[in-house]
Amino acid sequence: MTREEMLAYCLAKPGAWLDRPWEGDEVVKVGSRIFAFLGSPDGEARMGVKCGPSREVADEWLHRFPDDARSSPYIGRSGWNTLRLEGGIPDDELIEAADGSYDAVVAKLPKRERPTA
């Protein structure tokens, strides 16, 4: 799955929008919170997503895909991983990871920020 395909997939989710909070980096938010870090359009095709409620749950990705998944810097202890998009992780699993991250973030949003679908 390419970066552009994943960006389009994430932006098609209810209430999703593109933000550039840091120079050269793109993220996809729902409400006021990030659910997918996509980095620079010119960088490695990767995505940072919430892969579980804890580091222990998120570590399953690291065990299954040691060459293509790693704990996200700074926020990894909270269950965030960085996944290579054009590596060995199947597209359907990348989509599942994006869906899970979106769902986890929406569940924590204040009701006034949750998208209505």
Buried (B, 14 or more C-beta within 10 A) or exposed (E): BEBEBBBEBBEEBEBBEEEEEEEEBBBBBBBEBBBBBBBBEEEEBBBBBBBBEEBEEBBEBBEEBEEBBBBBEEBBEEBBBBBBBBBEBEEEBBBBBBBBBBEBBBEEBEEEBBEEE
